[in-house]
């Protein structure tokens, strides 16, 4: 890793906080993989919530020395029952648990990757005088991150000009850290195919709305157009059977998966993606130079639309809101890609220019700066 000194310190300990979805966990994994290259003998622990169990089970062996699971919680928009107040009653317990964990671990750094599960630990770390680094994946910072950034020693953003609270300082643009398996999967040139290979994916949680829009769009293609495409569709577990039946009725060349851990192989066999606009997805597509038609997830504060807009402004993708016009829009776009009136090669070059393959290393450089500054401060005489 150029520009980074590799240390074998065995006493260096780091706490990583991340929400339970791939949008939070994958950047946390990528950062830790990069961090391990610089500090191979360090001790790194992940704190997340119970819903992360399935994805965490796919981490490389030994990546984290320990994974601690907190109860799943979030703050409700409206209180309509006493049960919705549970997170408020949980807070004292979560702060106490965080204090006990950090008192025992004594980390040199705490790194937060968003979601409410990160709030008690990162906030407690600041109270305890532990350096705090926050990474925001999306173009608009989530609520928990917005609450935490005033207390962070350094903030890293994936997209330039991310929407942080007014007056927010100490922000650096690094891009989104990509997992080692993704970074090492693009060594060979993408092979051409007689058919236009389309990859449909809605993120680690699947996407029912996207699945429906894609099926309706494909159904509107004529038989000749359908014969010119091959679709790989990652549906999520709930929609897999139904989507597979729809493809059978349409007579398409297809492969339907509920989930895939081998995204590099899929990317290397893809000419066009139809996706949501999660930050992980967009930066992975950029790394592989895959143009995309995007229907952003319409909820969660609308941050995916801002993500898509950032890439669309540079010509790497086209996007449309998830509404009743979306299937018709997607049909038109697919027709343009199939008949060649839409220049996919130009879009591929444009999205490739947005890739930030060194993001993990950049984040580690910031982490090392914070650790060094804190240690130098402790050594100074009073």
N, C-alpha and C positions, 0 to 999 in steps of 0.2 A: 504494500500500500504506500505509494509515493508520498513523501512529505509527513509521514507519521512515524514516530519512534516506537518500536515494538518493545513493550515492557513485560517482564515475567512476574510482576508483583503478585504474590499470593494473597496479600492482605487487602487488596482492592475489592470493595464490595459495592454493588449497585442495585438499587431497587427500580424496577420498571413497572409502570401502571398502564393498563390498557383495557378498553371495553371488550365485550365478549364477541363482537363480530369481526369478520375478516378485515373490514375497513380500519379497525384499530389494531388487531392482533398481528396482521401481516407486516405493517411498518415496524411494530415492536420486535417481531422476529428478525426483520432485515437489519435493524439497528444493532441488535444483539449479535448477529452473525458478524457484522463489521467490527463491533467492539471486541469480540473474541480474537480477531486477527491481531489487534493491537495489544490486548491484555489477555493472552491465552490462558493464564492461570487465575484469572479473576473469579469472583463469586457473584453470580447474577441471579436475582430472584424476580419472578413475575407475579404481580397481583392483578387478578381479574375477577370476573364473577362466574357463577355456576354454569351459565349458558355457554361458556367458552370451552367446555369439556371436550366436545367432539373435534373442534379445530385444534385445540391444544394437543390433542392426541396425535396430530400429524406433524408436530414439531420434530426437527432432527434430534436424535438421541443426544442427551447431554447439553442441549442448547441452554436451558435454564437449570440451575442447580436445584431450584425448588419452585413450584407453582402454588400459590395460595389463592383460594377461592373465597370471595365474599358473597353474601346473599345478593341476589338480583334485585336491583331497585332503581327507581328513577323518580323524578318529581312530577306529579300530575299537573296538567294545565288547569283543570278545574277539580274542585273537591266535591264529589256528589255522594260519597259514602265514607264512613269511618275507616273502611279498609284502605282507602286511598291515602290516608294519613300515615300508613305504615312506614314509609321512608323517613318521615320526620322523627318518629319514635326510634328508628334504627340509628339515626345519626350519632347520638352519644356513644352507642356501642361501637360503631364503625371507627369513630375517632379514637376511642380507647384502644381498640384492636390495632389500629395503625400505629399508635404511640408505642404499644408493646412490641410490635414487629420491628419498628425502626430502632427502638432502644436496644433490642437484641442484635439486629443485623449491623448497626452502626455503618450505614453506607456512606461512601464518599460522594455519591451523587444520586439524585432521584430524577427519573425521566418519565414524563407523562405523555400518553398518546390519546388522551381524550376519553369521553364518556363519564357519567357520574361516578362510576366505580373508582376513577382516579382522584376524585376530589378529596376525600378524607385523607388519603395517604400523602398526596402532594402538599395539601394545606398544612398537615401536621409536620411534614419535613421542613417547610419554611419556618414554622414556629421553633423547630429544634435547631435551626441554623445550618441545615444541610442544603447544599447547592441544588437548585431546581432548574431543569431544562424541560421545556414543553415543545412538542411538535404537533402542529395542526395540519391535518391531511387535506381539508377541503378549502374551497375558495372563500367560504364564510365560516368563521369559527363557531363551533357548537356552544351551547349554553354553559356547560361545565368548564370548557376551555376559557370562555370569556370571563367567567368568574375567577379563574386561576391566573390569567396572564398578568394582572397587577402584582402578583406575588412571585413571579418567575424571575430568575436571574438572567435567563436567555430564552428567547422564543424563536423557533424555526418554522417557516411556512413552506408549503409545497408550491403554492401559486403566488406569483408576485401580486402585491396589493391585497392580500387577504383581509377580510372584514373583521378587524379586531376593534375593541373599544377605543374610543377617541383618546389620543394621547399615549397610546401604547408605544413603548420604546424597546430597544434591544431586540429588534426583529431582523432575522436573516433569511433570505430565500435560498433554500437548498434543494427543492424538489421533494419527491416522495421516495424514501428508501425502498428498494426492491429486494426481494428474497434472493438468496444465492442460487436457488434452483432456477429462478427466472433469468437471472443475469448470465448463467452459464449455459442456458439452453439455446442460444442463438448463434452458435458457432458456424453452422452450415447455412448456405444460401437457401432461401425458400424455393422449393421446386414448383414449377408451373403445372397446371392441371387443365385438362380439356374443359372441365366444368368450373364455374365460379364457386369457390368454396366459402361458405358463409358460416360464421360462428355466432350463435345467439347465446347470450348469458346475462343473467340478472344479478350477479354478485353471490356472495357466500350463502345468503339466505333465500336465494331464488327470487322470482319476481312474477307473481300471478298476472298483474296488469300487462307487463311486457309480453308474457307468453300469449295472452289473448290477442294482443295487437299484432304480433308476428303471424300467428295462425291466420287471422283474417286477411292480412296483407298478402300472404302466400296463396291463399285460396283465390284471390282475385287475379293471379297471373294466369295466362293462357297455357295450354299444354306444351307448346313449343318453348315458352320461357321457363317453365318448370323443368323441362328436360335439360336445361343448360346450367342448372345449379345443383350443388350438393350441400346439405345443411347438417351441421352439428349443433345440437341444441341442449344446453345445460338448463334444466327446468326447475331444479329443486325437487325434493322428494314428493311433494303433494301433487304436482302436475305431470309427473313423468308418464304415467300410463295414458292419461287423456291426450297429451300432446303426441305421444307415439301413435295412437289410434288415428289422430287427425292426419299425420304424415302418411300413414298407410292408405287412407282414403284418397289422398291427393296423388299418390303414385310417385312421390319424390324419392330421390336418393338421400338418405338421412341416417343420422346416428343420434339417438336421444339418451342423455345421461342425467342422472339426478345431481351429480357433483363430480368434480374431477380434481385430483391432486397433481395431475401431469399437464399443467397448462402450457409449458414450453412446447411439448409435442403438438398440442392443438394449435398454438400460435404459428408454429412452423408450417402448418398445413391449412392456413387461413388466408384468404384474399380480401375479405371484408367482414367486419364485425357489426352485429346489431346488439346493442347493449344498453344498460343503465349508464350513469355517469359518476359512479364512485371513483374517488381519486386513485385507488389502486388499479382499477380497470383502465383508466385513461392513461396513466403513466406506463403501465405494462404494454398497452397497445402502441404507445409512442416508442417504447424501446424496440419493439419488433417492427415498427413502421407499418401498422395495419390501419387503414382508414375505417371510419365507423359511421353508422347511422344510429343516433342516440335518442332514446326516449327517457329523460331523467325521471327518477323516483319523485313523485309529486309532493311527498310529505317531508318530515324532518326539517322543517324550516326552509325548504326549497333550495338547499345548498347544492344539490346535484345540478340544477339548472345553471347555477353560476359556474360550476366546474365545466359543464359542457360549453357554456358561452366563452370561457377563457380559451378553450381549444378551437372552437368554431371561428373565433376572430382571426385565428392564424391559418385557417383553411384546412385543418386536419380532420374535421368531422362536420356533419350536418345534424341538427337536432330539432325535435318537435315536442311540445308538451304532450303528456298523456291525456288525451281527450278523445272525443268521438271522431275527430278528423285524423287522428294519428295513423290508423291502418291505411287509409287512402293515401296519405303522405308517404308512408313507407312503401306502398306498392309503386308509386311513381318513382321513388328513389331507386328501388330495386330494378325496375325496368330500365332506368338510365344506366345502371351498372351492368346489366345483362347485355344491352344492345350497344354499349360503348359510348353513348352520348355523354355520360358522366365520366370524367377523367379520374379514375381511381389511382393511377400512378402519381398524378400531381398531388392528390390528397395524401397518399402514402409518404411522399417526400416532405410535405408540410407537417404531418404529425410526427415524423421522425425527428424533425428539428426541435420538437418540444421535449424530447427525452432528456432525463437527468440521471444517467447511470451512476454517477459518482455521489448521489445524494446520501447514501449510507455512510460513506467515508467523510463527507462534509459534516454530517451530524456527529460523528465520532470526534472530529477535530474540535468542534464546539464543546463536546463533553470533556475532552482532555483539557481544554483551556480552563473550564470551570473548576475541574478537579485541581489543576495546578495552582490556579489563583487562590483557591480556598486553602490549600496546603501551605502556600507561601504566607498567607495571612496568619495562619495559626503559628507559624515559626517566628513571626516578627515579635520582638520584645515589646512589652506593654509600655 
